[in-house]
Structures are given as structure tokens and as C-alpha cells.
Amino acid sequence: MRNQYLLLLSLVFVVVACQKEVNDFDATPPPGDCLLTRIVQGTGIDDSVFIIKYDAQKRIAVLIDSSYSDTLTPTYSGNNKYPDFYGFLSGGGFGFKYNPVGKVIEVEGLGNKTTMQYAAGDQLSVAASFYLNINTWEPTWNYTFAHDAAGNLTKFEEFNPSNASQGVWQITYTDIPNPFGDLAYYNYGNFLGMDDIFPAYMFIHQSKLLPKTIQNGGLSYEISYGLNTQGKVVTSIARLRNMTNNNIEFTATRHYYYSCP
């Protein structure tokens, strides 16, 4: 499942089946210094599979989305942790810009752009998204952010192009360290299918811990995790609850697989 652009707060989800059969959900990731190499989206045998390969510096070298048969290859400058650009074999891609301390300040691709600014302590303070209208960047959404003392994102507010508030999202956390932070920028455009697990995933990744609830008015994402004996996350289940009637309106399940060097 992949949107062409990171729809940060979209509550419309489209489940797309892929052609690849997966039947090893009981596989246990090995212990030690392991790298996440595969994400399975769904609960059955015909689900999207995302394959991740790494270079010698343990940076992502190749991403493969089985459902779209797309392959994404990042390119890096020197020893930079994150890519300058990643492109699809089918054409197009996304470019990144950084500040002097390595924080991403802009992502651009497929006619869309997101810019980010940071406050003291390199914490994300504001962000803005745009779409390309012929030769002009037109604003779509703006965001402001609040963090706790540990650097976890606790709140963000969304504004429309007229600067009218569209709601405040409140976030609570588990005590599980966040293992997915380095994947966030590669998910731009929902390439890893993570947007329906963590709304505004590219921003929440800044947090040190994994989120437990993400709430906005009458909507609440409730996220649970399965760990192996080494404490690695092997499953996640995100449920979107309508707080008005207590109904679960959407469920997103993921299985995570690792390998050791």
C-alpha cells in the first residue's frame, strides 16, 4: 500500500493486496545486533511485503515494495546517515536537504514538498507542506510541535492554508525504545506503508519511544506491540477507534523480521 505523497493525517485507508505469499509469521528474529530486513503488512498470506537491504555502513541501500514491484535506491554523500536522494526504478524519486547538524529541513518529490524547522536542542518546532501548481509551490498544511523533556513528541497541531486550526493530536508512549526512527525518511510517500500505523510518521519518528495512543478529538489510534525474548519488536497492531461510539474503524497489523551480520 503506498500513497504518492505522505498524507500526514489522512483517515482514509486503502488496503491493497499483493501477489506475494507470506507464510512464515512464526519466524523469530535472531538476537544481537540485528537489522530489520522485512516488513509484512497484514494478517493473511497475500499481503504487501517490504524488503530492506543495507550497505556496509548499515545504511539502507535498497527498498523493495512487493505489491507495486517497485525498487527504491538511495544515494548518499560521503558518510551522511540519510540519503540526498532516493529514486524508483520506474522513475521519479525524492530529494533531501539538511542543516549543518544533519537534521532534515526539506523533502521534495512527485510534485510535493515538506519543510521543517527546529528549535533549541534540535527539536522539531514547525513544518509545512506544499504542492507544485505549474511553477508555484502552493501551501497545503502547516504543523506545530511540542515535546517532553526526553525529546518525545507529545503534541502536534495541524493548520490549513488559511492558518485555521484543524485539530490537536495528543500522543502517549510505551516504554519500548523506538527501533524505526531511521526508516522514517525512507517512508516518505508511504513507501513502507507506515502511515496507517503512525499518523504523521515522519514527525513521530523523532521520539525515543514507541507511541501508545495518538488522539485527535473523537479519534484515537491505539497501538500495541509484540516483542520477542530479546525485546525486539516483531508485531504491531494499530487500531483506529471512534471515541463517540467506541467502534474500531480500522486495524493495521505489521510483522517485522530481522537478520544478523
N, C-alpha and C positions, 0 to 999 in steps of 0.2 A: 504494500500500500504506500503510495507516495503522492503528495500534492506537488505541484510545480513550484510552489512558494510556501514558505513557513507561515501558515495561517496560525498566528500565535495563540489566539483564544477561540478558535473555531470550535463549535459544539456540534458540527455536522461531520459524521464519520462514515467513510465508505470502506467496507471490508471487501478486499479483492483476493480471491483465491489464486494460487499459483499452480504451476504444473509440476512442482517437485514434491515427492513423497518423503515425509519425515516420520520415522518410527522408532527413534531412539531417545525418547524423552527421559528414560530412566538412566541415561548416561551420567556418571558422577565426575565432575571436573577434578583433575588431579590437584594435589596440594602444591604449595611452594609458590615461586614467582611465576605465576601463570598469566597468559594473555587471553583476553576474550576474543574468540575466533569465530563465533557464530551466534546469531540471534534468530530464534524461531518465533514467528508471530502467529499466535492462535493456539487452539487446543486439540486440533484434529490431525489428520495425516496429509492434508492438502493445503498447507499454509505457506506464507511467504518465508523465505529463508534469506538471511543476510550474512554473507561470508566476509570476514575481515582478515587481511594478510598484512604483515608488518615488514619493515626494513630492519637493517642491522642495529639501528638506534631505537628500535621499538616504536617507531612512528608508523602510522597507517600508510601502507604502500598501495593497497588495492581494496576496494569495496565492491561487492557484487550483490545485486538485488535480483533474486531468482525469479520473482514474479514478473518483472519487466525485462529480464535478460539484459540488464544494464550493468556496465562496469565503470567504476569511477576510479581515476588515478590521480592522486595528489602530487604536486610538485613543491619542493621546498628550496629555500635559500640557505645555504650553509647548514648550520646546526639548529635552525629555528625549529621550535617544537611543533608549530602548526603550519599548515601549507600557505603558500602565496596564492595558489590556485588549485582547484581540482576540476577535472573535466570528464565528461561522459564519452565513451567510445562512439555513441550515437550523435555526438555533437553538443556544443554548449558546455557551460560549467559556471563556477562561482569563483570570484576573486576576493582576497582578504587584504586589509590594511591594518597595521599595528602601530601602537605608540612606542616610545623608546624603551619601555619596560616589558614589552611583549604582549600587552593587552590588545585584543581585537577592538578596533574602533570603526570598522566598516566591513560589511559583506555585500557583494553585488553580484547579481546574475539573473538570467532569464527575465530581464526587464523589471527587476525589483531590487531594492536596496534597503539595508538596515544599518543605521549608525548608532554608536554607543559612546557615552561619556562616563568618566569615572571621577569620584570624589576622593578625599583624603583616605589613605590606606588602600588605594586602588580598588575600592568597591564601586560597583556599577551604580550610577546615580540616575541617568536618564537614557532613553533610547527612542529612536524614531524610525518609522518605516515609510517607504516611498514606492511608487510605481512609475515607470517611464511612459510618458504621454508624448509620443513623437520625439521631441528633443528636450523635453522638460520633465524634471522629477517632481511629481505631484505627491503631496503628503497623504498618508492613509491613517496611521495610528501613531500615538506618542505614549510613552510609558515613564513612570517614576517608580523608584525602588527604595525599600527600607531593609536594613539588615540588623541582625543581632550582634552581640559583641564577638561571637565566634566567626562571623562572616557568612552566616546562613541568611539567605533571602527570606524575609518574614512577610513581606507585603509588596504588592505592586499594583499601581492604578493605571487604567487604560483611558486614553482621551482620544476623541475623534478629531478630524482636521480643524474643526471649529473650537477645539480645546474644551469641549464639554465632556465631563467625566462619564465613562461608560461602565464604571464599577470598580470596586477594590477587591483584589484577590488576597486572602489571608492563607498563610502556609504554616503548618506544624510539621515536626520532624520525628523520625525514629532515632535510635541511637546507632544506626548502621552507617558506617562510612560510605560515602558516595563513590562507587567504582566506575561511574560512567562519564565523569567530567570531561575526559579527553575526547570523548565521542561527540560532544555537543556540536562543535562547529562542522563536523562531517555530516551531521543530521540536517543541515540547512536545506530547506526544500523537502523536509521529511524523508530524506533518502534512507534513513534507518528505521522509519516507521515509529519513531519515539514520541511524536507529538500527541498521540492519543493516550499515552501513558502519563506524560507530564506536560500540561499546557504551558506554553512559553518555555519549552525545554531549554532552548539556547541560553535563557537567562537563569533558570533554576539551577543549571549545571554549576554555577558559581558557588553553590552551597557545599559545605563539607560533608553534610549528612544527607541521607535519602529522605525525601518528603513522605509524610504520613497522610496528611489531608491538604487539599488545595480547595478553598471555598470562595464563592462569589455569590452573595445573596442567597437565593434558593437553590443553588447548585453546589455540589460537593464531590470532588474526586477523593475516593478513599482507596489507599494503595497499601497492599500487603506484599510481603516478600518471603520466599523460601530460601533457606541457607543450607549449605552442606556442612559436614563436620569440621571443615576448615574455616567456616564462617563466610564463604563466598556466596554471593547472590546467584541462585540458579533458576529462580522463577520470580515473576512479579505479576500481580493482578491489580489492575486499576478499575474501579467501579465508579461510574458517574451516577450520583444519587440526586433525585429531585426531592429537596427537603420539604416541599409543600405537601406532597402525597406519599413520600418515603419510598417511591418506586426507583428501582435501578434501571436507568435508561440506556446504559452502555457498559460493556465489560471488555477490557483489553488485557489479554494474557500473553506473557512472553516467557520463553525458556532460553537460558544462557549457557553456552558451552565454552570451555577453555582448553588451552594446551600449554604445556611447559616446555622451556627450551631444552 
